[in-house]
Amino acid sequence: MNNSSLRRTPSAAPNSDPTSHDPAVSLTKPKRSRVSNAKAKTGCITCKKRHVKCDETKPYCRKCLALRGHCEGYAPPKIPKQRGRVAAVARTANMLHQTLLDPDLLDFHDATGLNYFNEFVKLSQAPWNVAASSGDLWSVLLPQLARANDTLRHAAMAIGAVSLGDRDLHSSEHRKTPAGPGPPNYSPRELHATTYLCHALKLQSRSSSVQDTIFLSVMLLYFETLRGNIKAALDHVNHGLALLLTLTTSQEANAHIRSLAPNPGPLLGAVTNVFFVLAAQARHILTGRVGDCRPLPHFAKGLRNASRSMESFMHLLCQLWQPTVMNDVPELFGTLDEYEHHWNYLRRAQSAIGPLMHDLVLSSGVIGCSDAAAINTSIHHILGHPQVLAFYADNRQKMQTLEKAFLPLFHRIMLQSRDSKDYLRALHLRLQYLGATLFENAPQFLSIDAVRALTPLFREFLTTASAALRAARLTADKPAYGTSLQCGLSMWLFGTALFCRDAVVRDEAVVMLGEYPGQDGLWSTRALHVLAVRNRDVEKANAVEGSDTEQWARLWRREYALEEGGAEVIFRYMKRDEHAAGWAMVEEGAVVPAVGKAAWVKRRPRSEKLLMEDLMLST
């Protein structure tokens, strides 16, 4: 409260003579009058209601946001009252003028909100995001839904505010200074983003629309990914998958699905594609430490109640709402749409290997085993199982058929300008094919000779990835434009750095991963780079002893996980034990630094068992 409002001044006496016999002076104490200060009329609505001093930060009071989590903003300036017909004409003319200038303002409180929404549309339709995702979820569906829906529109404005805030942060004139003592110094765009998001959640809490809930979960995921808050993003993956589980397995499932749209298949298929990618990532990224928490706990509980595994549920999602019959593959594909239709069908069919592998692992005896030789034997038995080999042989034949029909179209598009709308999309489709060929055929990794034979494909992958990054023109000053929930490029670069048997190719993959300007879903590219750099030392130490087959068997035992939402990493591998004259499992951990090298600390493994038990089999 202002000190001046507490100050009192004596009233002027009628006679200044202290010996006067005026009874009014001699018998009564002079009255003190309170100085009247004009009330501040420029504070926010919330502070006025609470009768507290406002810090008058525009457009939202920081004090309210810090203490209450929301601010109602500022009342519009009052227009001086005009009498009669003149006032009505003036108000009408002003409204018509604003509407004619920009009709879109009818759906937005101010031009700032419209600016943020337009940024969201640019972001969702950015070449990298569109090329990395299948279908028109980002390029068409989400922008249209957000434009017409109040809840989704506020979420879109929050995303736009984050994007523009990141751009400000990377410009030289807006770089953040180190935080000093006191409350955090949030930028205006950060405050805007939080306010819009809170309003979207408030609107959603009043709605019973299943469609709004589904699409808001995707937008919240994107929002937290842009902010780099992977722990919050994991929570949204957890609850989004639980929602899909309810939609497909509950007694009210059919009613919920019918309420979405007259033809809900494409809608649910588009959302399923997002969560299918993120579910696999979430198994390797924990909100806490290994042993202290489980991946996707809420969703995992729902799976147990439904007597399903993650693999069987993912396969179910792939079959429910999308075509399951593949048309005959033409001799040559004429368009990317035609190829992508067949490619997406094959990708959905590939999910059938998940339930089979899950059952084989459970029946193999590898769970709970801590003997290195027994673990190695079990892995060979699982991957060498006749059903597994038959599945991958059939899948490989189908992939080669698609590739043969696609390559002429791909090479023709590569002769076009980089600005062609098909150029970047064709590169991404080729990267998806190479990624699936290299990293989704586990039996080929049993033999060191088979892995060496993949070296030309690893080289082609790096060349194609480099071309895609150049074509997208991703730059550090616009980090949001390199973000995609469905792109797997950083993980494929990491896989190349681990599994390729050509040291030069591995090193090139490490360099590309370190310079990667994007954000792929939940993966922290910085964390993956830290792991890849550490693997260089592991490879060198492993190569000093044993035959090629023995060295490769030890490298098979490498395992990793991201803890604390990707802020920390752990790496397990076989290391020479000088005291025992043999090789033993070691576990190291490191905090992921913003720049520079990580400081690795040796940790005691919780057990000699596979880390996979804590990550893969808990969901």
N, C-alpha and C positions, 0 to 999 in steps of 0.2 A: 504494500500500500504506500502511496506517496506521502512523504513526511509532511508536506505542506498542508495536506488535508487534516492533519492532527494539530496544527498550530493554532493557537487562540490569541486574539489581540483585545486589549481592554477598550471599552466604549469611551468616547470622549465625555469628560465630566462637564456639566454646565458652568461650574465655577472652579477655577484652578486654585483658589486660596484654601489651604489646608485648615485654617481657623474659622472658616465660614460656619455659621450656625444653621445653614439650610439643612432641615432634617433629611432631605433626600440624599444629601451628600454624607452627612455624619452618621446616619443610622443604617444605611444599606451598603452592601459591597457592590462595587461597580460591576455591571453585567458584562460578560465577555461574549462576543458574537463570533460564530464560526464562519470563517472565510469560505465562500462557495467557489469551488472549482468546477469548471465545465466538464461533464462526463466525456470520456474518450469514446468517440463514435466510429473509430476506424478499426476496432478489433474484430476477430472472427466471431461467427455466430455462437460457437461452442463456448468460448471464453466469456462472452456476454451473458449466456445462460447461467454460467457458473459464478459470475461476478468476480472474475479474477483478471489480472493484468495479462494482456495478450502480447506475444512478441512480434505480432503483425507481419510474420513471414508470409509472402505470397507464393503460390495461391492457397497454401494450407499452412496453418500454424504449427511450427515444429514442437512447441510445448504440448499441444494436444496429441500429436502423433506419438510423441515419446511416452506420455503418461497414459493416454487412453486408447491409442492405436488407430484413432480416426479423428478427422476434423471436418466440420460441416462447411468449411470455407467461409467466404465473405458475402454479405448481402449486397445485391447490386445497388449502385448509387441511386439515391432517390432523385427523381426528376422534379424540379419545382412545379408546384401545382399551377395548372393553367385552367382558366375558367371555360366551361361550356364547350362549344363546338370546336374552338381553336385547339384545346388540349387533345380531344379525340382525334382530330385530323393529324396533329403532330405525331402522336403515338403510332397511328396506323401507317403514316408515311415512313417512319423509322423502321418498323417491322418489315414493310415491303422492301425497303432499301436493302436491309441485311439479307433477306431471303433471295432477292435478285442477285446480290453479289455472290452468294454461295448457298444454294438450296440444301446442301448436305448438312449445314449447321442446324437444320431442324431436328436432327437426331443426336446432336452433341451439345454439351453445355457451353462450349467455347471453341475457339479456333485451335487452341492447344490440343484438346482432345481429338479433333479432326486430324491434326498433324500427326499425332501418335498413331491413330488408326491407319492413316495412309502409309506410315512407316511399316506397320505390321503387314499390310498387303504387299508392299515391296519386298519385305523379308520372306514372306511365305511363298512368293512367286519368284524369288531369286534363282538364277540358273542352277547353282549348286544344290540347293534344297530340292528343286523340282526334278533335276536329273538323277539325284540319288534315291528318290522315292518312286514307287510304282503307283500308277493311277493318278487321279486328279484331286487327291485329298487336300494338298497344300495349295495347288495352283488355282483351284476353282471352289471346291466344297467349303473349306473353312472360311475363306474370305466372304463368300455369299452368306453363309449361316451367321457369321459374326456381324455382318452389316444389318441383318434383319432381326437379330436377337439381342435384347438389352444385356443379358448376362454375358454372352460370348463377346459382345462389343466391348464391354468394360475389360474383359480379360485381354482382348486384342490391343486395347489402348495401353494396358500395362506392359505387354510385350514390346510395343512400339517405343514406350518410354525407356525400357531397359536397353533396347538397341541404340537409340540416340544417345543415351547416357554413356554407353560403352564407347561410342564414337567420340564424344566429348573427352572422355578419359584418355584416349589415345592421341588426341591432338595436343600440340606443344603448349598451347595457351591454357589448357584445362587440366594439366596433370595434377594429380592429388599430392598434397604435401603430407609428410608424416603426421599421423594423428597425435595430438597433444593430450594433456589431461582434460578431463571433463567428458561430457556426452559426445557420441559420435557426430561428426560433421557431415551429415548426409547431403548429397547434392539435390537440387530441386527435382531433377528427373527421377532420382531414386525415391523421393517422397511421392512424386506423382504416381510412379509405378506401384508402390505399396498401397496408395489410396485407391487406385482403380481396381487393384486385385481384391482388396478388402470389400469393395462395393460389389464386385462380381460374386464373391462368396456369400455376401449377405443376400443378394438377389436369388442365388441358387438355393439357399436355405429355405426360401419361401416357395420354391417351385417343386412340383412333383414330376417334372418331365424327365423321362429316362434318357431321351436324346440329348438334352442339355447336359445331363450328368456325364454322359459318355464323352461328348466333345469337349466339355470343360476339362475333363481329366487329361486329355491330350494337350490342351492349351496350357494347363498348369505345368505339365511335364516340360513343355517347351520353355515356358517362363523361367522355371528353376534351372534348367540346363543353361540358358543364356546367362543367368546370374552366376553360374558356377556352383550353385548350392546342390550338390549331388545327393546329399543326405535327404533333402526335401524331395528331390526328383525320385529317389528310390521309394519314398513313401507313396508317391503318386502312382508309380508302377505297381507297387504292392496292392493298393486299393483298386486300381484300374483292372488288374487281372482278377481280383476277387469279384469285381462287378461282372466281368465277362463270364466268370465261373457261375455266378448266380443266374445270369441270363440264359445259360445253356443247360444247367442241371437242376434248377429249382422247380417246384411244382407249378409256379406261376410263370415259367420261362416263356411259354408260347404267348401268353397275354402281354408280357413285357415287350417281346419282340414285335408283335403286331402293333403295339402302340408307337413304335419308332417311326414307321413310314409305311406307305402302301406296299413298297417293295424294299424291305430292309436289308436284303442281301448285299448289294454293293456298299451300302453305308457301313454295315458291320464288318464286311471284308476289308474295307480301307482301314478301319481302326485296328482290326486284328493284325494287319501287316505291321503296324507300328509296334504293338505290344509283343508280337512274335520275336522281333529283333531285340527289343529291350529286355525281355524275360531271360534270354540266354546271357546277356551281359550282366544282369543283376545277380546272377549266381556267383560271379567272381568279385563282386563289390559289396562290401559290408558297411553298415552304418557304424559299427564298433570294431571290436577285435575278434579274431578267429577264436572260437570256443566260448566267447561271451555273448554272441548273438548269432542269429541264423538269417540267411537270405530270405527276403519276402515272407516274414512270419505270418501275417494275416492271411495271405494267399495260401501258404503252406498248410495252415490249419483247415482252410476250406477244402483243400485237396484231400486231406486225410478224412474229413467228414464225408466227402463224396467218393472215397475209396479209389482215388485216381493218383497217378504220378504226374509230374510236370510234363513228361514226354507224351503220355497218352492224351493229356488235355490239349497240348499244342497240336497234336495230330488231329484231334477232334475239331479244333478251331479251323484248321486248314481245309477240312472237308465240308464243313457245314454250309457256308454261305457263298461258296465260289464254285465254278465249274469243276467237275471231277472227271470229265471225259475229254481226252485230248484229241483234237482233230488230226487228221493225217498231216504230217509235216510236208510242206511243199518242197520242190526241188531247190527253189531259191526264194528267199523272202523278199517281198517288194517294199515293205515299210517297216519301220521300227515298231509300230503298234502291233503288226502281225507277229513279229518275232517275240515281242514282250509277252503277248498273250500265251504263246507256247512255253516260253521260259517260266512264266509265273506258274503255269500248270505243273511243270516238272518240279519246281521248287516245292510246291505243296505236296507232291507225291513223295519227295525225298524225306518228308517228316515221318514217314512210316518206319524209318530205321530207328527212331528214338525209342519207342516202346520195346522193340526187340532187343536193343542194346541194354536197356534198363533191366529187363528180365534176365539177360545173360549175366550181367554183373552181379545181381542178387543171388543167382544160383551158382556162381563160380567159386565161392569161398574166399574171394579177395577182400571182402568186407571184414574188417577186424584183424586182418593178417598184417604182421609186422616183419616178416622174414623177406628179405630182398629177393632171394632166389624164387621163393614161392610166388611173390607178387609178379615177378617177371614172367613166370610160367603161366599164371592166370591171365595176364594181359594177352599173351600169345594165343591161348586157347579161346579167349573171347573174340579177338579180331580175326582169328583163323577159323571160326565156326562156319560150317558150310552155308547156313542161311545168310550170314553176314557177307560172305564172299559172293554168293549168288546175287544178293541185292546190289552190291556195288558194281558187279560186272554188268548187270542189266542197266543200271543207272548210267554207267560210263558209255555204253553203247548209245543210249538215248541222247546223252549230251553231245557225243560226237556227231550224231545226225543233225542236231540243231546247229552245231558249229559250222558244219559243212554248208548248210543252207544260209547261214548268216554272214560268213566272212566276205563274200562278194559285195553284199550291201555295205558292210562295215568299211571295206577298203574304198568303196565309191564315195562314201560320206567323208572319209578322211582327206579326200582330195578337195573338198569344199572349204570355204572360208571358216575360220574359227568362230566367226560371229553367227554362223548358221545355227538355227535352233536345234538341229539334229546332231551337231558336232559333239557337244558335251554329253548329250544323252547317249549317243552311240559308244563313247568312251566308257561311261559308267556301266552300260550293259556288258561291255567286254570285260571290265574289271570284275563284275559280279560273276561272270563265267569263269574267269581265271581264279578268283578267290575260292569258288566252290570246288574247282578241279584240284587246287593245291591243298586246301585245308579241310575239306569235308569228305575225304576218303581215307579214313584212319588205317585200314590194312596196308596201304602202300608205304606207311612209315615203319613197318616191321623190319624191312630190309634196307640196309644202308645203301646197297646198289640201286634199289628202286628210288630212294630219295635223291641220290646223285643224278639219276636220270631226269629229275624234275628241274634241274638247273636252268635249262633254256626257258622254261615256263616262268621261273622266278625272274629271270632277266626281262622277259616280255612284260611281266606284271609291273616291274618298276618303271619301264619305259612308258607304258600306258598310263600309269599313275602320274608320272611327271607331266605328260601331255595334258591330262585332265586338269591338273592344278594350274598349268599355264593358261589353259583355255578359260577357266573360271575366273582368272584374274583376282584371286583371293589376296587381300592385302591386310596387314596388321591393323590398319586404322579403321577397318570395318569388320571386327571380329565376328559379329552376329551373322554376317552374310556367308560365313564358312561353317555355320552350324547346321547339322542335320540329325534328326532322330533315327534315320534309317540307313545312313552311310556306314559301311564297315571298313573304310580305307585304312584308318589308323591301326586297327587290329590286324589287318592283313600285312601292313608294313612290319608290325611287331612279330607276326608269325614268320615272315621272311627272315627277319633278324635272328630268329631262334632256330629255324629248321633247315634253311638252305645250307648246303655243304660247301658252297663256294664262299670263301672268306671275304673276297672283294664285294660280292653281291650283298653279303650280310652287312658289311660296313656301310655300303651305300644306303641300305634300308634304314640303318640307325641314323644316318645323317638326315635323310628325308623325314624320318619320324620326329627328329629334334626341330626341324624347320616347319613342320606341318602347321598351317595357319587355321585349321578348322577344329571343330568340336564334334565328335561322332557319338551322339547319344550320351550314354552314361560314362563312357571311357574318358579318363583324364589322359590326354596325349602326353602330358608331361610325366605322369607316373609310368606310362608304358615306355617312354624314352629312358627313364631312370633304370628300369628293369633290363632293357635292351643293352644299355651300356655295361651294366653289371655282368650280363651274360658273356660279354667279350672276355672278361677275366676267367669266367668259368670254363669257357671253351679252351682257352690257353692251358689252364691247369689240367684239364681232362685229357689233353692230347699227349701228355708226357709218358703215358704208360698204357700197354695193352694193344690188342689188335683193333682194326677198324670196327669190327662187330662188337667187341667189348666196350670200346669207347662210346659207341652209339647206344648200347644198352644202358650205360650210366646216364647219358643225356636224356634218355626216356623218363628218368625219374625226376626231371625238373618240374616243379610246380610253383605257382604264384597265386597271390590274391591281393586285392586292394582293400585296405582297411580305412576306417574313418572317412568313408565317402571318397576315397582316392587320395586323401592327404598323406597316407602312409602306405608302404608296400612291404610285402614279405616275399622272400624267394627261397625255395628249397632246392637243394641239389646234392649230388654225391661228391664228397671231397676226400682227398687222400688223408688218411689218419696215420701220422708218423709213428705214434705210439703203438697202435694195433697192427701196423704193417698191412693195412687194407684200406678199403673205401667205406665211408660211413655217411649217413644222411646228416646234413647241417641245415639250419634255418637262420636266415638273416633278415633283419628288418631295417627300414630307413624311412625317415621323414622326407617327403618329396619337396625339395627346395624350389623356390620360384626361378632361380637362376643358379648356375654352377653345379658342381658335383654333389651327389648325396653322400652322407656319412653312414656307412653300413655298420650295424651292430649285430654281433652274433647272438642269437637267441636259442634257448633250449627248445628243441621240437617237443610239442605236446606228446608225440608218440612217433614210432617208426611207421605208422600206418599212413595210407594215402590221404593227402589233404582233401582229395575229392570227396571223402566221406563227410567232411564238415560243410562242403560247399554244394556238391551236386545232389547228394542223397537226402538232404534235409528238406528238399522241396519236391 
